[in-house]
Amino acid sequence: MPTIWRSGGFRFVIWPDDHTPPHIHVVRGDRVVAVVNLAVDGHPISIRVNYGMKRQEMAFALAVVGENNDLFTREWVKIHGKW
């Protein structure tokens, strides 16, 4: 699973064999702690799943995704093609 970005002790990962809509897995250590849908096709960034992240951690992860949404979307397209 390619790590696209690292920040604040988290890895932001796109799995090669995954489903739509485009999303990023937030990983701490070896565990997925959240899944965040990317802002595409007029849909906003949204939390798909939170596996126990604290509010402050989730806010940080959402900020990272917001700042890097274009990069993450380009990487999704490189890995999966257009959704």
PyRosetta script that sets phi, psi and omega in degrees:
from pyrosetta import init, pose_from_sequence

init()
pose = pose_from_sequence("MPTIWRSGGFRFVIWPDDHTPPHIHVVRGDRVVAVVNLAVDGHPISIRVNYGMKRQEMAFALAVVGENNDLFTREWVKIHGKW")
pose.set_psi(1, 114.5)
pose.set_omega(1, -176.3)
pose.set_phi(2, -67.8)
pose.set_psi(2, 126.1)
pose.set_omega(2, 172.7)
pose.set_phi(3, -81.1)
pose.set_psi(3, 123.6)
pose.set_omega(3, -177.7)
pose.set_phi(4, -93.9)
pose.set_psi(4, -32.6)
pose.set_omega(4, -174.7)
pose.set_phi(5, -153.8)
pose.set_psi(5, 148.8)
pose.set_omega(5, 173.5)
pose.set_phi(6, -128.5)
pose.set_psi(6, 135.3)
pose.set_omega(6, 178.7)
pose.set_phi(7, -167.1)
pose.set_psi(7, 138.6)
pose.set_omega(7, 173.1)
pose.set_phi(8, 58.8)
pose.set_psi(8, 29.5)
pose.set_omega(8, -179.4)
pose.set_phi(9, 84.0)
pose.set_psi(9, 6.5)
pose.set_omega(9, 179.0)
pose.set_phi(10, -115.3)
pose.set_psi(10, 151.7)
pose.set_omega(10, 169.4)
pose.set_phi(11, -111.1)
pose.set_psi(11, 141.5)
pose.set_omega(11, 178.4)
pose.set_phi(12, -111.0)
pose.set_psi(12, 115.6)
pose.set_omega(12, -163.1)
pose.set_phi(13, -125.6)
pose.set_psi(13, 142.0)
pose.set_omega(13, 169.9)
pose.set_phi(14, -116.7)
pose.set_psi(14, 123.5)
pose.set_omega(14, 178.3)
pose.set_phi(15, -78.1)
pose.set_psi(15, 135.1)
pose.set_omega(15, -177.6)
pose.set_phi(16, -64.3)
pose.set_psi(16, -32.0)
pose.set_omega(16, -174.7)
pose.set_phi(17, -113.5)
pose.set_psi(17, 65.7)
pose.set_omega(17, -172.0)
pose.set_phi(18, -122.3)
pose.set_psi(18, 178.9)
pose.set_omega(18, -174.5)
pose.set_phi(19, -112.5)
pose.set_psi(19, 167.2)
pose.set_omega(19, 175.8)
pose.set_phi(20, -86.5)
pose.set_psi(20, 165.5)
pose.set_omega(20, 0.7)
pose.set_phi(21, -73.5)
pose.set_psi(21, 163.7)
pose.set_omega(21, 179.9)
pose.set_phi(22, -56.0)
pose.set_psi(22, 132.5)
pose.set_omega(22, -177.3)
pose.set_phi(23, -153.1)
pose.set_psi(23, 168.1)
pose.set_omega(23, -179.3)
pose.set_phi(24, -126.9)
pose.set_psi(24, 141.0)
pose.set_omega(24, 176.0)
pose.set_phi(25, -95.7)
pose.set_psi(25, 129.9)
pose.set_omega(25, 176.6)
pose.set_phi(26, -97.3)
pose.set_psi(26, 121.4)
pose.set_omega(26, -172.8)
pose.set_phi(27, -120.4)
pose.set_psi(27, 134.7)
pose.set_omega(27, 171.6)
pose.set_phi(28, -122.2)
pose.set_psi(28, 125.2)
pose.set_omega(28, -175.4)
pose.set_phi(29, 65.2)
pose.set_psi(29, -121.3)
pose.set_omega(29, 178.8)
pose.set_phi(30, -114.6)
pose.set_psi(30, 21.6)
pose.set_omega(30, -173.9)
pose.set_phi(31, -125.8)
pose.set_psi(31, 133.1)
pose.set_omega(31, 172.2)
pose.set_phi(32, -71.0)
pose.set_psi(32, 125.4)
pose.set_omega(32, -179.2)
pose.set_phi(33, -109.0)
pose.set_psi(33, -13.4)
pose.set_omega(33, 176.6)
pose.set_phi(34, -165.3)
pose.set_psi(34, 158.9)
pose.set_omega(34, 172.7)
pose.set_phi(35, -128.6)
pose.set_psi(35, 128.7)
pose.set_omega(35, -175.9)
pose.set_phi(36, -122.6)
pose.set_psi(36, 125.2)
pose.set_omega(36, 175.0)
pose.set_phi(37, -72.4)
pose.set_psi(37, 137.6)
pose.set_omega(37, 178.2)
pose.set_phi(38, -79.6)
pose.set_psi(38, 157.0)
pose.set_omega(38, 176.9)
pose.set_phi(39, -81.6)
pose.set_psi(39, 104.5)
pose.set_omega(39, 177.9)
pose.set_phi(40, -140.7)
pose.set_psi(40, 153.9)
pose.set_omega(40, 175.6)
pose.set_phi(41, 51.0)
pose.set_psi(41, 38.7)
pose.set_omega(41, 177.7)
pose.set_phi(42, 81.2)
pose.set_psi(42, -2.5)
pose.set_omega(42, 177.1)
pose.set_phi(43, -88.7)
pose.set_psi(43, 140.2)
pose.set_omega(43, 179.3)
pose.set_phi(44, -78.1)
pose.set_psi(44, 166.0)
pose.set_omega(44, 170.0)
pose.set_phi(45, -60.6)
pose.set_psi(45, 137.0)
pose.set_omega(45, 179.8)
pose.set_phi(46, -148.7)
pose.set_psi(46, 151.7)
pose.set_omega(46, 176.6)
pose.set_phi(47, -79.4)
pose.set_psi(47, 120.5)
pose.set_omega(47, 175.1)
pose.set_phi(48, -85.1)
pose.set_psi(48, -48.2)
pose.set_omega(48, -178.3)
pose.set_phi(49, -145.7)
pose.set_psi(49, 138.1)
pose.set_omega(49, 172.5)
pose.set_phi(50, -121.2)
pose.set_psi(50, 115.5)
pose.set_omega(50, -179.4)
pose.set_phi(51, -96.6)
pose.set_psi(51, 49.4)
pose.set_omega(51, 173.2)
pose.set_phi(52, 98.7)
pose.set_psi(52, 13.1)
pose.set_omega(52, 175.5)
pose.set_phi(53, -68.8)
pose.set_psi(53, 142.3)
pose.set_omega(53, 175.8)
pose.set_phi(54, -72.4)
pose.set_psi(54, 158.8)
pose.set_omega(54, -177.3)
pose.set_phi(55, -53.6)
pose.set_psi(55, -44.3)
pose.set_omega(55, -178.3)
pose.set_phi(56, -66.1)
pose.set_psi(56, -39.8)
pose.set_omega(56, 177.4)
pose.set_phi(57, -65.2)
pose.set_psi(57, -42.0)
pose.set_omega(57, -179.8)
pose.set_phi(58, -65.4)
pose.set_psi(58, -40.2)
pose.set_omega(58, 177.5)
pose.set_phi(59, -61.5)
pose.set_psi(59, -40.9)
pose.set_omega(59, 177.8)
pose.set_phi(60, -62.6)
pose.set_psi(60, -47.5)
pose.set_omega(60, -179.0)
pose.set_phi(61, -61.7)
pose.set_psi(61, -42.3)
pose.set_omega(61, 178.6)
pose.set_phi(62, -64.6)
pose.set_psi(62, -37.5)
pose.set_omega(62, 177.1)
pose.set_phi(63, -64.4)
pose.set_psi(63, -42.3)
pose.set_omega(63, 178.0)
pose.set_phi(64, -61.8)
pose.set_psi(64, -45.0)
pose.set_omega(64, 178.9)
pose.set_phi(65, -63.3)
pose.set_psi(65, -42.4)
pose.set_omega(65, 178.9)
pose.set_phi(66, -60.5)
pose.set_psi(66, -42.7)
pose.set_omega(66, -179.2)
pose.set_phi(67, -70.5)
pose.set_psi(67, -25.4)
pose.set_omega(67, -174.2)
pose.set_phi(68, -118.7)
pose.set_psi(68, 15.1)
pose.set_omega(68, -175.9)
pose.set_phi(69, -54.5)
pose.set_psi(69, -42.3)
pose.set_omega(69, -179.3)
pose.set_phi(70, -63.7)
pose.set_psi(70, -44.7)
pose.set_omega(70, 177.4)
pose.set_phi(71, -61.3)
pose.set_psi(71, -48.3)
pose.set_omega(71, -179.0)
pose.set_phi(72, -61.3)
pose.set_psi(72, -39.3)
pose.set_omega(72, 178.9)
pose.set_phi(73, -66.5)
pose.set_psi(73, -42.8)
pose.set_omega(73, 176.7)
pose.set_phi(74, -60.5)
pose.set_psi(74, -41.7)
pose.set_omega(74, 179.5)
pose.set_phi(75, -66.9)
pose.set_psi(75, -38.4)
pose.set_omega(75, 176.4)
pose.set_phi(76, -57.8)
pose.set_psi(76, -45.8)
pose.set_omega(76, -178.9)
pose.set_phi(77, -64.4)
pose.set_psi(77, -40.5)
pose.set_omega(77, 177.2)
pose.set_phi(78, -59.4)
pose.set_psi(78, -40.0)
pose.set_omega(78, -175.5)
pose.set_phi(79, -82.0)
pose.set_psi(79, -41.7)
pose.set_omega(79, -170.4)
pose.set_phi(80, -113.5)
pose.set_psi(80, -14.6)
pose.set_omega(80, -170.2)
pose.set_phi(81, 82.3)
pose.set_psi(81, -179.6)
pose.set_omega(81, 179.1)
pose.set_phi(82, -63.9)
pose.set_psi(82, 142.2)
pose.set_omega(82, -178.4)
pose.set_phi(83, -79.8)
pose.dump_pdb("model.pdb")
